[in-house]
Every structure is written in structure tokens, then in C-alpha cells.
């Protein structure tokens, strides 16, 4: 049976021990424990069936067979470094334009802030493609976007993900609407009312309909379907209709009195805002930088 090549990082540890003359010095240089260094060296010796070092209180001495192994190991470690430098260059060239697919609310209200922050760290070009959450996941799956942001709960079709924020949906109407009196309405009344809504597949609509169904109500068909948050907001401002929108998009209007938030008894619509990416790659370069910007401060990465 063909012998397996030792792990390149373990060979790097062996080379470092030989270069510095002791396990302790190698541990300090590599930023790992001396026990970890010793364990990796023993693992390489075991896999190769060759004693590379003779241990002593003063450090290590290289055996005759170890001299040959170290010569070959040095060459492999150097080629490995060249390989990674080449991959980094390839990734950098591929991501000279970072393609980001983002659900409409995230694209309009959060991505611009993240991009502004990232611009101070990198000169990468970023192409943002607003679409609904289901379309975002499809784009990431197809390799058409390097990173996606969605606002819908539930399954993410085997993508890797990280929660970047939480959002709340609220019912809003114009000041002249019958619901603008400050009184609380019931879930059944809301469910029976045709709303101005996003298209099927949008995170906002999925969250709203799921919240009603969880409460035992069936939502009415929309009075109007529009594909952008801005269009729905404008329609509510200029019509007798009601809508469910993210607080991110209407807080300023509510504060200024242009829109009125309607409280619904027993209903609170919370949802996660998540970054998604292909499980087949490790995020690197600008995509990783943008995710780090989007993640809440102090959250494990």
C-alpha cells in the first residue's frame, strides 16, 4: 500500500525544530505549545518510520537518516509556501470584483454601511445585486455570487451561514388610515386584510406569512405585489393600504409621523439576517473581510 505523505504543517514543525535546535524554541516561534510540537514531530517520525531527532536535555540532534528527511522536507515546505502564494494571487485576481447578492432590505439599509467601512480597508470593487432571499440562495449555490445576505427564516439549502443581525417586521399605515388611531388590532383582522406586499420568495413575506400561520391564521392574498421596499413604502404613504415592512426601512418615517406603526395583539415578527456562502469553499480575501465587517462586534468568527 502506498505510504501517505505527512501533513505539510507537521513537516513545517519538523523543519522549524531542526532550524532552531529545540522543541521549546520551535514552540515559541510557531506560537503553539511545546507539547503540540513534540506530538507533531512524533507523528511524522511514526508515519515515515524514521527517527529524525535524538532528544536530550539540551535540545535535539538530527540523526543521519533525519538529515536526508529534513532536506526533502525543506523542499516540500518551500513548494507549499509557493503553492499558497499562487493560490492567494489567484483568489485575489478572481475577487478583484466582489459580487454580493443581498435581499432587498439588507441591500438598501445595511450593505451600504458595511461597504463604506470595508472601503477604508481595501480597494476591492464590489458589485451588489439586490434580489429576494430565495434568489440570493440560488445565486450563491450557482456560484454567481461570492457572498449572500438573506432575511428569511428557515432552511438555507445546505449553505454555510452566520447571523449578522436581527430584524423586526412591523405593520405600518399612513396617518389617515383607520388603523392609525393607536388602538391594537387582532391577528384575525390583520390576516383578513389584503396588504401591499413583496413578491413570493421575499424574506419579508415569508416571515409575515409564517408568523400568521404559527398563530393559527391564514393570510389574505395581497392587494398589490411590489419588488422593492422603497416602492411599498411609497405606496403606503400615498394610499389607504397597509404593509408589513422592516423597522430598518420605516423607523425614520414613524418618528417623523409620516407613517404610523400598528400594534397587533399577540404578534411579534422577528427574523435573523444571515450571511450565506458556498460550503465548498473557505471564505478568503474581500469576501471574508466583508463578512467580518458585517458580523456583530465581539461575535466569534
Buried (B, 14 or more C-beta within 10 A) or exposed (E): EEEEEBEBEBBBBBBBBBEBBBBBBBBEBBEBEBEBBBEBBEBBBEBBEEBBBEEEEEBBEBBEEBEEBBEEBBEBBEEBEEEEEEEEEEBEEEBEEBBBBBBBBBBBBBBEEBBEBBEEEBEBEBEBBBBBBBBBBBBBBEEEBBBBBBBBBEEBEEBBBBEBBEBEBBBBBBEEBEBBEEEEBEBBEBBEBEBBBBBEBBBBBBBBBBBBEEBEBEBBEBBBBBEBBEBBBEBBBEBEBBBBBBBBBBBEBBEEEBBBBBEBEEBEBEBBBBBBBBEEEEBBBBBBBBBBBBBEEEEEE
